[in-house]
Amino acid sequence: MGNRNWVAVGVRLLVAAVIVGWAFSFMSHSGEAEFQKTLDAMKQVHTFRVASMATSAANVRNEALWEVDCSRNIVHRRLRTVRNDSALNDTNNEMEKDEILVANRAFTRQTDGSWALGRYTTQGTAKSYCGKLAQGADTNLLPQIATMIQRGVIQKGDKKVVNGVACREYLVTMKNPQRNYEHDTVCLGLEDHLPYELTVDWQNSHSSFSDYNVPIQIELPEAAVQTASNTTSN
């Protein structure tokens, strides 16, 4: 009689495990299908804005604003680092950088408000970012949707509104050899499937995304206007 009871318990546990596994697999594959729609939608993106903030274990806060206009091959980025260290004076506590990339030329804002022509680069240009998006590849600005599809376990969450856009949250768990498990939360637009918010636990970071495929007003340095005109005409 006792053996029969143990067999019955074992069968119930097995059935429960199968049901849970099926439900988990269903949620994961359902999320993958939605993320594939996002990957396809991102291939059509040619302008966007990113605002992000992350706090490190050393109590250093990094803030960033990125504005990307692929049609004019322009990237504007404003970076700010704040160190919460009472031993540092006010000038060392904060560091800021304001930079505009027009094609392959970088212009950096000086302390007096003027712009200086800086380095020549092929990295981090609007053309490089949008080229990757068009190919369905990940960038370091928008959520890594391709990687999430390949390596993530995706769970469907609740609906919410981010910057006036209705989206649905998804919890993505990914195995990372250096950080064990990484837990990301990404909110995808209900209508356009584009990402509007991302949080990453190990970075303690939050990013929001907006202004997809709408004109972005970026004030160019005078020296960059000619460069932008030449880029557009070519």
C-alpha positions in Angstrom: 0.0 0.0 0.0 2.8 2.3 0.9 4.5 1.7 -2.4 1.3 2.5 -4.3 1.1 5.9 -2.5 4.7 6.7 -3.5 4.0 5.8 -7.1 0.9 8.0 -7.1 2.9 10.9 -5.7 5.6 10.4 -8.2 3.1 10.3 -11.1 1.5 13.6 -9.9 4.9 15.3 -9.5 5.8 14.1 -13.0 2.6 15.4 -14.5 3.0 18.7 -12.7 6.6 19.1 -14.0 5.4 18.4 -17.5 2.6 21.0 -17.2 5.0 23.6 -15.8 7.6 22.9 -18.4 5.0 23.2 -21.2 3.7 26.5 -19.9 7.2 27.8 -19.5 8.1 26.7 -23.0 4.9 28.3 -24.4 5.6 31.6 -22.8 9.2 31.6 -24.0 8.3 30.7 -27.6 5.5 33.3 -27.5 8.0 35.9 -26.4 10.5 34.9 -29.1 7.8 35.5 -31.8 7.2 39.0 -30.4 10.9 39.7 -30.2 11.3 38.6 -33.9 8.6 41.2 -34.8 10.7 43.8 -32.8 13.9 42.8 -34.7 12.1 43.2 -38.0 10.7 46.6 -36.9 14.1 47.9 -35.9 15.4 47.2 -39.4 13.2 50.1 -40.5 14.5 52.6 -37.9 16.4 55.7 -39.2 16.1 58.1 -36.3 15.9 57.6 -32.6 16.7 59.1 -29.2 18.1 57.2 -26.1 18.3 58.4 -22.5 20.1 56.2 -20.0 21.4 56.2 -16.5 23.5 53.6 -14.7 25.0 53.4 -11.2 28.1 51.3 -10.5 29.1 49.5 -7.4 31.6 52.3 -6.7 28.7 54.7 -6.5 29.5 56.4 -9.8 26.4 57.5 -11.8 26.7 57.6 -15.6 24.1 59.5 -17.6 23.9 59.6 -21.4 21.7 61.1 -24.1 22.1 59.9 -27.7 20.3 61.3 -30.7 20.8 59.5 -34.0 19.7 60.7 -37.4 20.8 58.2 -40.1 19.3 60.2 -43.0 21.9 63.0 -42.3 24.5 60.6 -40.8 24.6 62.6 -37.6 25.0 61.4 -34.0 24.8 63.7 -31.0 25.9 62.3 -27.6 26.0 64.0 -24.2 27.7 62.1 -21.5 27.9 62.9 -17.8 29.7 61.1 -15.0 29.0 61.9 -11.3 31.2 60.5 -8.6 29.8 60.5 -5.1 33.1 61.0 -3.2 33.3 63.7 -0.6 37.1 63.6 -0.8 36.9 65.1 -4.3 36.2 68.7 -4.9 33.3 69.9 -7.0 35.2 70.1 -10.3 36.4 66.5 -10.0 33.0 65.1 -8.9 31.4 65.7 -12.3 32.7 65.2 -15.9 30.7 66.0 -19.0 31.3 65.5 -22.7 29.2 66.9 -25.5 30.0 65.6 -28.9 28.5 65.6 -32.4 29.6 63.2 -35.1 28.8 64.3 -38.7 29.7 61.5 -41.0 33.2 60.6 -39.8 34.1 63.9 -38.2 33.8 64.5 -34.5 33.1 67.9 -33.0 33.5 68.4 -29.3 32.1 71.3 -27.2 34.7 73.3 -25.3 34.3 74.9 -21.8 33.6 78.3 -23.4 30.7 76.9 -25.4 32.6 76.8 -28.7 33.1 73.6 -30.8 36.4 72.1 -31.8 37.0 69.8 -34.7 38.2 66.5 -33.2 39.1 63.1 -34.3 38.3 61.3 -37.5 36.5 58.0 -36.8 34.5 55.2 -38.4 33.2 53.9 -35.1 29.9 55.1 -33.5 28.7 56.9 -36.6 25.0 57.0 -37.5 25.8 55.0 -40.6 27.4 52.2 -38.6 24.5 52.1 -36.1 21.7 52.0 -38.7 23.7 49.7 -40.9 23.7 47.1 -38.1 20.0 47.7 -37.4 19.1 47.1 -41.1 21.0 43.8 -40.9 19.1 42.7 -37.8 22.3 42.9 -35.7 22.7 44.3 -32.2 24.1 47.7 -31.3 25.2 49.1 -28.0 22.4 51.7 -28.0 19.2 49.8 -28.5 18.3 46.6 -26.6 20.2 43.5 -27.9 17.1 41.9 -29.3 19.0 39.4 -31.5 21.0 38.1 -28.5 17.9 37.9 -26.4 16.2 35.7 -29.1 19.3 33.4 -29.3 20.2 33.1 -25.6 17.4 34.4 -23.5 14.5 32.8 -21.7 11.6 35.2 -22.3 8.6 35.6 -20.0 5.6 37.8 -20.8 4.7 40.5 -18.4 2.2 43.3 -17.9 1.2 46.2 -20.0 2.4 49.7 -19.1 2.8 53.2 -20.6 6.3 54.6 -21.2 6.6 58.3 -22.3 3.0 58.1 -23.6 3.4 54.9 -25.5 1.6 51.7 -24.5 3.9 48.7 -24.3 4.3 45.3 -22.8 7.1 44.2 -20.5 9.1 41.1 -21.0 11.5 39.6 -18.5 14.6 38.1 -20.2 17.0 35.9 -18.4 20.3 35.2 -20.0 23.3 33.1 -18.9 26.5 35.0 -19.0 29.8 33.2 -18.1 31.2 36.3 -16.4 28.1 37.4 -14.5 26.2 34.1 -14.1 22.6 35.1 -14.9 21.6 38.5 -16.3 18.0 39.7 -15.9 16.7 42.3 -18.3 13.3 43.9 -18.6 12.3 45.3 -21.9 9.0 47.0 -22.8 7.9 46.6 -26.5 5.3 48.8 -28.2 1.9 47.2 -28.6 1.4 48.6 -32.0 4.9 49.1 -33.6 6.8 46.4 -31.6 9.7 48.8 -31.0 11.5 48.9 -27.6 10.7 51.8 -25.4 12.3 50.9 -22.1 15.1 48.6 -20.8 16.5 47.8 -17.4 19.6 45.6 -16.8 20.1 44.3 -13.3 23.8 43.8 -13.1 24.4 47.3 -14.6 21.7 48.8 -12.3 20.7 50.7 -15.4 17.6 52.2 -16.9 17.2 53.3 -20.5 14.3 54.8 -22.4 13.9 55.1 -26.2 11.8 57.6 -28.2 11.4 59.6 -31.4 11.6 56.6 -33.8 11.5 57.7 -37.4 10.6 61.3 -36.7 12.7 64.4 -37.4 15.2 65.1 -34.6 16.4 68.7 -34.2 20.2 68.6 -33.6 21.9 72.0 -33.5 25.1 71.7 -35.5 28.4 73.6 -35.0 29.0 76.1 -37.8 32.0 74.0 -38.9 29.9 70.9 -39.1 27.2 72.5 -41.3 29.3 72.2 -44.5 30.2 68.6 -43.6 26.6 67.7 -43.2 25.7 69.4 -46.5 28.4 67.5 -48.3 27.3 64.2 -46.7 23.6 64.8 -47.7 24.5 65.8 -51.3 26.7 62.7 -51.6 
